[in-house]
Amino acid sequence: MMMDFSEEAALNRRVDRGEATLQQVQGNVTVLLESQSSMRREMNARFDRMDTKVDELRQEMRAGMDGLRQEMRADMGGLRQEMRADMDGLRQQMRVNHEGIMAVLTELVGRRA
């Protein structure tokens, strides 16, 4: 079957349009793939920054907790010293009171005798 010139020209135009469309689609696909790759790199960079920030926060929290522990130990040491001093003071006061009571009792017993 022979085509005439106008049919061949029309067919060639359709082929040319198809090739142009194919090239446009290929270009669009390439742009989309590059965009996807760029987005993936950006997301990975964001995740890396987030991981770094989380690690920094963990270190800050550990340092803060260590500082609090040290403060609590120091506070507890101070409280223990205060309690010991208070207990020593109470013991001494009890001795004085006991000696006073015993002196009064001895005097009372001496008067009766």
Secondary structure, DSSP 4 states (H G I P E B T S, - for coil): -PPPHHHHHHHHHHHHHHHHHHHHHHHHHHHHHHHHHHHHHHHHHHHHHHHHHHHHHHHHHHHHHHHHHHHHHHHHHHHHHHHHHHHHHHHHHHHHHHHHHHHHHHHHHHHH-
